[in-house]
Amino acid sequence: MIPAAFEYDRATSVEEALGLLRTHGADAKLIAGGQSLLPLMKLRLARPDRLIDIGRIEALKGIRRLDDGRLAVGSLTTYADLIASPEIKYGLFRDALPTIADVQVRNRGTIGGAIAHADPASDMPALLLALDAELVCRSAHRGQRTIAATEFFEGPFTTVLDPDELLIEIRLPAPSQHHGSAYRMLEQPASGFAIAGVAAVIGQTEAATGDTFDDIRIAVTGVGDHPYRAAAVEAALVGTPVDAPSIAAAVGAVCEGVEVMGDIHADREYRAAMAVVMAQRALEGARARLT
Amino acid sequence: MAERVSLTVNGKRHDMDVEPRRLLVQVLREDLGLTGTHVGCDTSQCGACTVVLDGSAVKSCTVLAVQADGSTVGTIEGLTPADGLHPIQDAFWGAHGLQCGFCTPGMIMTAADLLARNPDPTDGEIRHALNGNYCRCTGYQNIVAAIRTAADEIRTGAGATPAEAESGAGAASAAAAG
C-alpha cells in the first residue's frame, strides 16, 4: 500500500513551517514522525493534498528545564527521547511510555504528533491532562498562544489548533513537594490502544491539612470521544487521605457526564466498568509512589 | 513531482529521484534491489520491514523515502559480513530461531538495534524489544534464546559488533551505539 499522491515540502525552520502553513494550511497536513499519519494515508483514510515535513526542525527537539522549574518538551521529541531523558521523572510517564506502540514506533513517533493527532484512545493526552500541561502553539497570522491541555482536545481526532497553527512545545509543571502519579490502562491486545486508560496525580499544596490531599487530578482516555478530566472523582477525593475507602467511594463517578464509547472490543457497560477499575488502580499506584 | 533524495545504505551512498509518496521499504527493495527487507503486514504492526535508520530501528513501511533524505540506513544485507554470518545471524541458525524465515530479517535488525544499546539484555528486555516484531511460526522462545546467545558471543569479542548494522562493511557508526 502506498499513499495517494501529494505535494511535499520540507521545512527546515519553525518560520519556514509557519510560512508554508499560512499558504497551504487548509489543504496540508504536517508530518513529523508519521507513525499515525502514514498508516492512515496508506489506507486512504487520509488523503492530504500536501505534506509539510517538519521532522528536521532541530529547534523543536529536546527537553529543557525552565527557570521556574517547569519542563519544556519540544513537540518533535520522540517517545524514545522521553524514555531516555533523566528529566522525565513523573511516575505516570514511566508507566505509560514503555507500553506505547513498540520500539520502532517509539523511535519515530513524537509527543507533538500524538497530541495533534488526538486519537481518542491514545495514552499521551491523558498524561498531559493529568499533569495540567500547557501547549505552546504558533501561527503566522495570530502569533504565539498557550493552550491548557484541558482546553485542547475537542473530539475524536479534533483539537482547537487552527489549520495554520504549529504545536511548538509542551510545558509540564514541576511536581509539587508531596506527590505521586501513575497511569493504568486496559489495553486492546491487538492495537495496544486503551480500552480504558486513567492517569492519576495526587499531591498536597501548602494549604493541605494533615494526611489529606488537596491536589487531585484524574484524566481518562479511551472512554469518551476525547480525553477528559474526571472532575467528579477529583472533587470527591479532595480533602481525603486517598486511602482505599476514599478511593472506593470516589471512582464510581469516573464516567460521570461522559458519553461512553462502545465498539466491537468493549461495549459501553464493560468499558465504563473498566474505567472504574483503572481509576482505582491508578490512584492506588499514585498513592504508592508518594514522595 | 519527484524529489531528490540521498541515502547512505549499508555504507554506500545513493542519489535518486523519488516520488514523495513512496515508502522507504519500496526504495530499498525495488530501486536498490535490497530484498532482504521484507514487507509483511504493511500496516506498522509486524516489523518484518525493520531497518536501522540513523542509528535507530524503524519500520521502513512507515517512513517515506523523502523523510529519510540525508540519512544512513542499515539493512540485513549490510549486517552480513562478506565471509560468513553476523553473530546474530549465526545464533538464529544455531538456536533454531526461525522456521519459515520471513520475519527473520526484521527480528535480526531489531536485535542489532537492541544489542547496540544494551549489550547484555535480560530475557525480559529482549522480549520487550521484540514487541514490534511478529513471528507466526516459532513461538518466540528460540528467537529470544538466539538473541541471548548472540549477545554473549558479541560481548566476549567474537565477530562483528552490532554497530556495523548501520554502515555495512565495518566502518562502525557511533550513532548506532548511542
Contacts between the chains, C-beta under 8 A, distances in Angstrom:
chain1	res1	chain2	res2	distance
A	1	B	42	5.3
A	1	B	43	7.9
A	2	B	21	5.4
A	2	B	22	6.4
A	2	B	23	6.3
A	2	B	26	7.1
A	3	B	21	4.6
A	4	B	21	7.0
A	5	B	19	7.4
A	5	B	20	7.8
A	5	B	21	5.5
A	6	B	20	6.3
A	6	B	21	6.2
A	7	B	1	7.6
A	7	B	20	7.5
A	8	B	3	6.1
A	8	B	20	3.6
A	8	B	64	8.0
A	8	B	66	5.7
A	10	B	66	7.4
A	10	B	69	7.7
A	31	B	64	7.7
A	31	B	67	7.3
A	34	B	62	6.5
A	34	B	63	6.8
A	34	B	64	6.7
A	34	B	67	6.5
A	35	B	44	6.8
A	35	B	62	6.1
A	38	B	44	7.7
A	38	B	62	5.0
A	38	B	63	7.6
A	38	B	64	7.0
A	39	B	43	6.0
A	39	B	44	5.3
A	39	B	62	6.5
A	42	B	42	7.1
A	42	B	43	7.3
A	43	B	43	7.8
A	51	B	20	7.0
A	51	B	64	7.9
A	53	B	66	7.1
A	53	B	67	6.2
A	55	B	67	5.9
A	80	B	56	6.9
A	98	B	128	7.0
A	101	B	132	7.1
A	102	B	47	7.3
A	102	B	131	4.4
A	102	B	132	2.6
A	102	B	133	7.9
A	103	B	57	5.9
A	103	B	110	6.7
A	103	B	113	7.2
A	103	B	114	7.6
A	103	B	128	7.9
A	103	B	129	5.5
A	103	B	131	6.7
A	103	B	132	5.6
A	104	B	47	6.4
A	104	B	50	5.9
A	104	B	57	5.0
A	104	B	58	5.2
A	104	B	59	4.7
A	104	B	110	7.2
A	104	B	132	4.8
A	105	B	44	6.6
A	105	B	59	6.9
A	105	B	62	7.6
A	105	B	132	6.5
A	107	B	56	4.0
A	107	B	57	6.2
A	107	B	58	5.6
A	108	B	56	7.8
A	108	B	58	5.5
A	108	B	59	8.0
A	108	B	62	7.4
A	108	B	63	7.0
